[in-house]
Amino acid sequence: MAEIEPSWGHSGGGWAIAVHGGAGAVPHERRAEHQAGCVKAAEIAGEILRKKGSALDAVQAAVACLEDNPAFNAGTGGSLNRDGHLELDASIMEGSELRAGAVCALPPYLHPIAIARAVLEARRHVLYAGAGADMFARANGFSPSSDAVMVTAASRDRLADVVDGRASAGWAGGTVGAVARDAHGVVAAATSTGGTMGKDPGRVGDSPLIGAGTYADNAAGACSNTGDGEAAIKLVLAKTAIEWLRDGMLPQAAAEMAVRQLGERMGAKGGIILVDYDGRIGLARNTETMTWAAASETLDRVAFGIV
Ligand code: ASP
């Protein structure tokens, strides 16, 4: 498989999936592992979409696959707060009825995105936080995990680097997300993260916030962000990019405009993936890397790269 440019103007209303493994600076020696993780997630989601499954199932499956992969900052291997604990954020949205579900500051569970999906399906609230998210998860049959199971040596080392001043605090890269358009014309988006390494307990970034980190609307498209969460919240970045699609901008142009705004208006860094109502994909970042993979009815193979 070869890296290709993500400037696909293809259209035709078929299914499409794009996943990201976070904007950041993945060291050269870890890039192959990162890319393989994104390719696997896109393949799993592509299989669902090829069989006429839903965009919602596809983005959930892609993100769950990346939550299981300790190379990424989501689920197992996620970033730790300054006390060394996991507090996980995830959100998911579909674009036909604007159904959405999210959890934030969630204690360790293997698949925060599955709990966000259960919130969406319950249709009562959109976002559960902390102890309430934990209660919701238990009440809906999810088994809690633990820091002992989900915290990796690599995340402990990175936290130590941040605490000792050898690495800067802030977002880590490795957040994961997916956007999809299914064969029925429905779009969906999902995002999951451990947040920023060394964050204050209770800090919540953009990823679980509908409109900031994740958005989907069949009339326009679907979006998942990564990067400086505080900046993305202030720009309401996901919804803003979706509005540009609604106004007729192509996904690649909207993705580039979004990271330009992050940089020029906020002095911030990040990345974004978009799919529009017609299955066209756009992706951009102003960081050193953003690992991604994509598949669609019109691509004959999974495409991938670091952008
Ligand atoms: N946006 C995430 C956050 O601020 C971090 C990231 O994307 O790497 O929590």
Boltz pocket constraint, residues with backbone or C-beta under 6 A from the ligand:
constraints:
  - pocket:
      binder: B
      contacts: [[A, 22], [A, 23], [A, 73], [A, 171], [A, 172], [A, 173], [A, 174], [A, 175], [A, 193], [A, 194], [A, 195], [A, 196], [A, 204], [A, 205], [A, 206], [A, 207], [A, 225], [A, 226], [A, 227], [A, 228], [A, 229], [A, 230]]
      max_distance: 6.0
